[in-house]
């Protein structure tokens, strides 16, 4: 694929640091981008996604769907001269995992019994 057809993307993390830039084919999907971000995630960060599904990509104020292609995502920027497009990365664990982890923590916590008496 000619270099001219590739789209250059970088990903801005929650603390302002960047992952990338990387060159992608316009046919690459958002889920492919998330997998790449996960594999390139800096090891020194406090917040680390466990899976690609924990990552949300935001571009032009919209959360991108996994099935969309890079070409569909860069549509608002087609008029700009060739430059790096920055997408914002949000780490948001899936709700089912968060609930199951909470239940495990509750089960591991020792049971405490409280007694209260009221004297009238």
Z-matrix of the N, CA and C atoms (Angstrom, degrees):
N
C 1 1.456
C 2 1.522 1 108.81
N 3 1.322 2 118.54 1 131.67
C 4 1.457 3 120.97 2 -179.49
C 5 1.528 4 111.51 3 -62.06
N 6 1.314 5 114.98 4 146.78
C 7 1.469 6 121.78 5 -179.86
C 8 1.527 7 111.20 6 -57.18
N 9 1.326 8 118.24 7 -31.39
C 10 1.461 9 122.14 8 -178.05
C 11 1.521 10 112.45 9 -64.20
N 12 1.319 11 117.53 10 -29.78
C 13 1.461 12 120.69 11 -177.16
C 14 1.523 13 112.68 12 -80.56
N 15 1.332 14 117.84 13 -18.98
C 16 1.455 15 120.57 14 -177.31
C 17 1.524 16 110.77 15 -73.16
N 18 1.331 17 115.45 16 148.67
C 19 1.461 18 122.49 17 179.10
C 20 1.520 19 107.23 18 -108.17
N 21 1.333 20 117.23 19 131.75
C 22 1.458 21 121.25 20 -179.64
C 23 1.528 22 109.10 21 -96.90
N 24 1.341 23 115.63 22 121.12
C 25 1.465 24 121.83 23 -177.91
C 26 1.513 25 110.16 24 -124.36
N 27 1.322 26 115.55 25 145.21
C 28 1.458 27 120.85 26 167.53
C 29 1.519 28 107.07 27 -130.57
N 30 1.311 29 115.34 28 158.02
C 31 1.451 30 120.91 29 -172.36
C 32 1.522 31 109.17 30 -122.80
N 33 1.336 32 115.94 31 121.15
C 34 1.464 33 122.12 32 -178.76
C 35 1.526 34 109.36 33 -91.04
N 36 1.342 35 115.64 34 122.39
C 37 1.462 36 121.68 35 -179.60
C 38 1.523 37 110.69 36 -85.07
N 39 1.321 38 115.96 37 172.63
C 40 1.465 39 123.22 38 -175.05
C 41 1.524 40 113.52 39 -58.96
N 42 1.333 41 118.43 40 -27.35
C 43 1.458 42 120.97 41 -177.24
C 44 1.528 43 113.37 42 -96.56
N 45 1.339 44 116.89 43 6.59
C 46 1.456 45 121.33 44 178.31
C 47 1.520 46 114.36 45 94.00
N 48 1.332 47 117.65 46 -8.14
C 49 1.469 48 119.80 47 176.90
C 50 1.524 49 109.42 48 -79.66
N 51 1.316 50 115.85 49 163.84
C 52 1.462 51 121.01 50 -175.79
C 53 1.523 52 111.69 51 -119.09
N 54 1.326 53 114.84 52 150.66
C 55 1.456 54 123.22 53 168.66
C 56 1.519 55 105.16 54 -114.13
N 57 1.308 56 116.81 55 124.97
C 58 1.458 57 120.54 56 -178.55
C 59 1.502 58 110.19 57 106.85
N 60 1.303 59 118.27 58 -167.44
C 61 1.456 60 129.34 59 17.15
C 62 1.534 61 112.61 60 -82.94
N 63 1.320 62 114.41 61 154.50
C 64 1.449 63 123.44 62 177.43
C 65 1.523 64 108.27 63 -129.31
N 66 1.318 65 115.98 64 154.55
C 67 1.466 66 121.87 65 176.35
C 68 1.524 67 108.80 66 -99.66
N 69 1.324 68 116.12 67 132.52
C 70 1.458 69 121.90 68 -179.38
C 71 1.521 70 110.60 69 -128.80
N 72 1.301 71 114.12 70 149.87
C 73 1.458 72 121.01 71 172.02
C 74 1.525 73 108.10 72 -71.95
N 75 1.318 74 118.67 73 146.05
C 76 1.470 75 120.74 74 177.31
C 77 1.533 76 112.82 75 -60.72
N 78 1.325 77 117.22 76 -17.95
C 79 1.471 78 120.20 77 -179.78
C 80 1.528 79 112.91 78 -90.43
N 81 1.335 80 118.29 79 -4.04
C 82 1.469 81 121.17 80 177.55
C 83 1.526 82 109.00 81 -65.33
N 84 1.332 83 116.43 82 142.23
C 85 1.467 84 120.52 83 -178.14
C 86 1.525 85 111.01 84 -93.85
N 87 1.319 86 115.45 85 163.92
C 88 1.457 87 121.94 86 177.64
C 89 1.530 88 110.31 87 -60.96
N 90 1.319 89 117.91 88 -37.83
C 91 1.467 90 119.76 89 178.80
C 92 1.531 91 110.84 90 -63.42
N 93 1.339 92 118.20 91 -33.42
C 94 1.463 93 121.32 92 175.54
C 95 1.525 94 110.52 93 -66.81
N 96 1.332 95 116.87 94 -38.51
C 97 1.465 96 120.99 95 177.30
C 98 1.523 97 110.49 96 -62.79
N 99 1.327 98 116.52 97 -43.05
C 100 1.464 99 121.11 98 -179.31
C 101 1.530 100 111.38 99 -63.42
N 102 1.325 101 116.65 100 -39.81
C 103 1.470 102 120.38 101 177.52
C 104 1.528 103 110.34 102 -62.23
N 105 1.318 104 116.84 103 -41.11
C 106 1.468 105 121.00 104 179.46
C 107 1.523 106 110.17 105 -65.74
N 108 1.323 107 116.96 106 -43.10
C 109 1.468 108 120.84 107 178.93
C 110 1.521 109 109.72 108 -60.53
N 111 1.324 110 116.64 109 -44.21
C 112 1.461 111 121.18 110 179.91
C 113 1.527 112 110.71 111 -60.43
N 114 1.328 113 117.20 112 -42.56
C 115 1.463 114 120.18 113 -178.91
C 116 1.529 115 112.45 114 -71.13
N 117 1.322 116 117.56 115 -26.69
C 118 1.467 117 122.22 116 -178.28
C 119 1.535 118 112.77 117 -98.96
N 120 1.331 119 118.02 118 3.68
C 121 1.467 120 121.61 119 -174.61
C 122 1.530 121 110.09 120 -58.67
N 123 1.336 122 118.45 121 130.61
C 124 1.468 123 120.81 122 179.62
C 125 1.531 124 111.43 123 -61.77
N 126 1.315 125 116.09 124 137.39
C 127 1.474 126 121.59 125 -175.86
C 128 1.521 127 113.20 126 -74.42
N 129 1.332 128 118.11 127 -18.36
C 130 1.462 129 121.16 128 -175.46
C 131 1.530 130 114.34 129 -89.66
N 132 1.306 131 118.55 130 5.79
C 133 1.471 132 121.81 131 -177.64
C 134 1.526 133 110.92 132 -83.01
N 135 1.342 134 115.75 133 146.30
C 136 1.468 135 121.09 134 177.19
C 137 1.517 136 111.15 135 -71.11
N 138 1.314 137 116.24 136 -43.57
C 139 1.459 138 121.50 137 -178.16
C 140 1.524 139 107.92 138 -96.84
N 141 1.328 140 115.74 139 120.63
C 142 1.460 141 121.12 140 -178.36
C 143 1.526 142 108.60 141 -129.03
N 144 1.321 143 117.74 142 126.19
C 145 1.471 144 119.39 143 176.81
C 146 1.530 145 109.93 144 -70.26
N 147 1.322 146 116.49 145 141.96
C 148 1.468 147 120.74 146 178.42
C 149 1.521 148 111.60 147 -84.38
N 150 1.325 149 116.04 148 -37.09
C 151 1.458 150 121.03 149 179.22
C 152 1.519 151 109.02 150 -134.98
N 153 1.314 152 116.21 151 168.75
C 154 1.465 153 120.84 152 177.80
C 155 1.527 154 111.11 153 -65.41
N 156 1.329 155 117.30 154 -25.48
C 157 1.465 156 120.49 155 178.78
C 158 1.523 157 112.37 156 -70.20
N 159 1.336 158 117.53 157 -17.22
C 160 1.461 159 121.08 158 177.23
C 161 1.527 160 111.53 159 -79.10
N 162 1.323 161 117.16 160 -9.02
C 163 1.465 162 122.42 161 -176.87
C 164 1.525 163 109.57 162 -98.79
N 165 1.318 164 115.59 163 132.54
C 166 1.463 165 122.37 164 173.06
C 167 1.521 166 107.27 165 -116.52
N 168 1.316 167 116.93 166 131.70
C 169 1.463 168 121.81 167 177.01
C 170 1.518 169 109.41 168 -104.51
N 171 1.320 170 115.81 169 134.39
C 172 1.457 171 121.58 170 -179.80
C 173 1.519 172 107.98 171 -120.17
N 174 1.326 173 114.94 172 128.29
C 175 1.459 174 121.12 173 178.11
C 176 1.525 175 107.77 174 -140.30
N 177 1.306 176 116.53 175 130.42
C 178 1.465 177 122.82 176 -179.42
C 179 1.522 178 110.97 177 54.66
N 180 1.343 179 116.48 178 36.76
C 181 1.453 180 121.47 179 176.24
C 182 1.514 181 115.50 180 78.73
N 183 1.323 182 118.12 181 9.01
C 184 1.464 183 121.00 182 -178.08
C 185 1.517 184 110.47 183 -124.46
N 186 1.333 185 116.01 184 141.05
C 187 1.459 186 121.21 185 173.37
C 188 1.521 187 107.46 186 -76.44
N 189 1.316 188 115.92 187 127.20
C 190 1.460 189 121.05 188 -174.98
C 191 1.523 190 111.28 189 -84.10
N 192 1.321 191 115.66 190 140.29
C 193 1.463 192 121.97 191 179.15
C 194 1.517 193 109.62 192 -86.04
N 195 1.341 194 116.88 193 145.96
C 196 1.464 195 122.46 194 -176.55
C 197 1.524 196 113.53 195 -56.00
N 198 1.310 197 118.89 196 -34.34
C 199 1.449 198 122.00 197 -175.51
C 200 1.521 199 115.10 198 -80.82
N 201 1.335 200 117.92 199 -11.35
C 202 1.464 201 120.60 200 -178.71
C 203 1.521 202 110.78 201 -72.74
N 204 1.323 203 114.81 202 151.05
C 205 1.461 204 119.75 203 177.92
C 206 1.525 205 110.14 204 -95.54
N 207 1.316 206 115.66 205 165.43
C 208 1.458 207 121.25 206 177.82
C 209 1.529 208 110.15 207 -60.26
N 210 1.317 209 116.74 208 -38.80
C 211 1.471 210 120.39 209 178.94
C 212 1.527 211 110.99 210 -60.45
N 213 1.315 212 117.62 211 -39.52
C 214 1.464 213 120.98 212 178.60
C 215 1.522 214 110.89 213 -70.08
N 216 1.316 215 117.45 214 -33.05
C 217 1.466 216 121.63 215 -177.76
C 218 1.523 217 112.33 216 -74.95
N 219 1.326 218 117.48 217 -31.13
C 220 1.463 219 119.53 218 -176.57
C 221 1.524 220 112.34 219 -90.34
N 222 1.315 221 117.97 220 4.32
C 223 1.466 222 122.36 221 -176.74
C 224 1.528 223 113.77 222 -48.43
N 225 1.354 224 120.97 223 -45.02
C 226 1.461 225 118.41 224 -179.52
C 227 1.528 226 113.26 225 -65.80
N 228 1.352 227 117.64 226 -16.30
C 229 1.458 228 120.84 227 -175.56
C 230 1.522 229 113.16 228 -104.51
N 231 1.320 230 117.83 229 8.74
C 232 1.458 231 121.04 230 -177.95
C 233 1.527 232 112.84 231 -59.83
N 234 1.323 233 118.08 232 -30.17
C 235 1.457 234 121.49 233 -176.44
C 236 1.530 235 112.67 234 -78.50
N 237 1.336 236 116.95 235 -18.22
C 238 1.454 237 120.40 236 -177.98
C 239 1.519 238 110.58 237 -76.72
N 240 1.331 239 117.26 238 150.80
C 241 1.462 240 118.73 239 174.61
C 242 1.531 241 109.12 240 -64.21
N 243 1.320 242 115.51 241 159.47
C 244 1.461 243 120.55 242 -175.67
C 245 1.529 244 110.39 243 -55.52
N 246 1.317 245 116.35 244 119.60
C 247 1.458 246 121.93 245 179.38
C 248 1.523 247 108.66 246 -153.62
N 249 1.311 248 115.49 247 174.76
C 250 1.458 249 121.02 248 179.26
C 251 1.521 250 108.82 249 -78.48
N 252 1.325 251 116.43 250 132.14
C 253 1.465 252 122.00 251 176.48
C 254 1.518 253 107.45 252 -98.58
N 255 1.330 254 116.30 253 128.17
C 256 1.458 255 121.23 254 179.36
C 257 1.516 256 109.59 255 -99.09
N 258 1.336 257 115.35 256 128.06
C 259 1.468 258 121.83 257 174.63
C 260 1.527 259 107.41 258 -113.57
N 261 1.301 260 116.38 259 142.25
C 262 1.456 261 120.91 260 -179.73
C 263 1.524 262 109.76 261 -91.83
N 264 1.330 263 114.92 262 141.65
C 265 1.459 264 122.21 263 -177.14
C 266 1.523 265 109.08 264 -112.61
N 267 1.328 266 115.71 265 128.35
C 268 1.455 267 122.26 266 175.83
C 269 1.522 268 107.34 267 -120.76
N 270 1.330 269 116.35 268 132.86
C 271 1.462 270 120.34 269 176.86
C 272 1.511 271 107.12 270 -98.35
N 273 1.323 272 114.82 271 119.12
C 274 1.456 273 121.05 272 -178.40
C 275 1.526 274 107.89 273 -139.28
N 276 1.342 275 117.01 274 102.37
C 277 1.468 276 118.82 275 179.75
C 278 1.520 277 110.60 276 -59.60
N 279 1.322 278 115.47 277 147.15
C 280 1.461 279 119.29 278 179.53
C 281 1.525 280 109.57 279 -64.19
N 282 1.336 281 118.20 280 143.69
C 283 1.467 282 121.81 281 -174.98
C 284 1.526 283 113.25 282 -61.42
N 285 1.313 284 119.10 283 -33.17
C 286 1.464 285 119.98 284 -178.37
C 287 1.514 286 111.01 285 -66.88
N 288 1.325 287 117.83 286 -37.44
C 289 1.457 288 120.70 287 178.24
C 290 1.519 289 110.48 288 -68.28
N 291 1.329 290 116.47 289 -42.47
C 292 1.460 291 120.22 290 -179.04
C 293 1.518 292 110.33 291 -61.36
N 294 1.324 293 117.92 292 -40.86
C 295 1.460 294 120.78 293 178.95
C 296 1.517 295 111.43 294 -65.96
N 297 1.332 296 117.38 295 -44.00
C 298 1.457 297 119.70 296 -177.94
C 299 1.523 298 110.47 297 -66.61
N 300 1.342 299 118.78 298 -36.60
C 301 1.455 300 121.24 299 176.72
C 302 1.521 301 110.46 300 -65.14
N 303 1.315 302 117.31 301 -38.41
C 304 1.458 303 121.12 302 179.76
C 305 1.528 304 110.34 303 -64.76
N 306 1.337 305 116.99 304 -41.49
C 307 1.457 306 120.72 305 178.30
C 308 1.515 307 111.14 306 -62.80
N 309 1.330 308 117.16 307 -40.29
C 310 1.461 309 120.70 308 179.29
C 311 1.518 310 110.18 309 -63.71
N 312 1.331 311 117.41 310 -42.96
C 313 1.455 312 121.14 311 178.18
C 314 1.526 313 110.65 312 -61.37
N 315 1.337 314 117.26 313 -40.68
C 316 1.451 315 120.63 314 179.38
C 317 1.524 316 111.39 315 -65.81
N 318 1.342 317 116.73 316 -37.86
C 319 1.452 318 120.41 317 179.65
C 320 1.522 319 111.45 318 -68.95
N 321 1.341 320 117.06 319 -34.87
C 322 1.451 321 120.88 320 -178.90
C 323 1.522 322 112.36 321 -76.55
N 324 1.308 323 117.92 322 -25.19
C 325 1.461 324 121.21 323 -179.47
C 326 1.529 325 109.55 324 -68.41
N 327 1.322 326 116.64 325 138.06
C 328 1.468 327 118.31 326 179.18
C 329 1.526 328 110.53 327 -65.02
N 330 1.307 329 115.65 328 142.17
C 331 1.459 330 120.90 329 179.88
C 332 1.525 331 109.02 330 -74.36
N 333 1.274 332 115.42 331 131.23
C 334 1.462 333 120.89 332 178.97
C 335 1.519 334 107.47 333 -114.34
N 336 1.294 335 114.78 334 136.84
C 337 1.460 336 118.03 335 176.30
C 338 1.525 337 107.68 336 -110.79
N 339 1.281 338 114.31 337 136.90
C 340 1.447 339 120.10 338 179.47
C 341 1.521 340 107.82 339 -117.07
N 342 1.305 341 115.22 340 140.84
C 343 1.447 342 121.06 341 179.62
C 344 1.521 343 107.61 342 -126.13
N 345 1.271 344 115.99 343 136.01
C 346 1.451 345 118.56 344 175.49
C 347 1.523 346 108.94 345 -135.71
N 348 1.291 347 113.77 346 142.51
C 349 1.461 348 120.00 347 179.42
C 350 1.522 349 108.69 348 -124.45
N 351 1.301 350 115.11 349 144.52
C 352 1.447 351 120.18 350 175.64
C 353 1.507 352 108.35 351 -121.47
N 354 1.306 353 117.08 352 122.32
C 355 1.459 354 121.71 353 179.16
C 356 1.517 355 107.34 354 -106.93
N 357 1.316 356 114.79 355 126.81
C 358 1.447 357 118.58 356 -178.42
C 359 1.491 358 111.68 357 -109.55
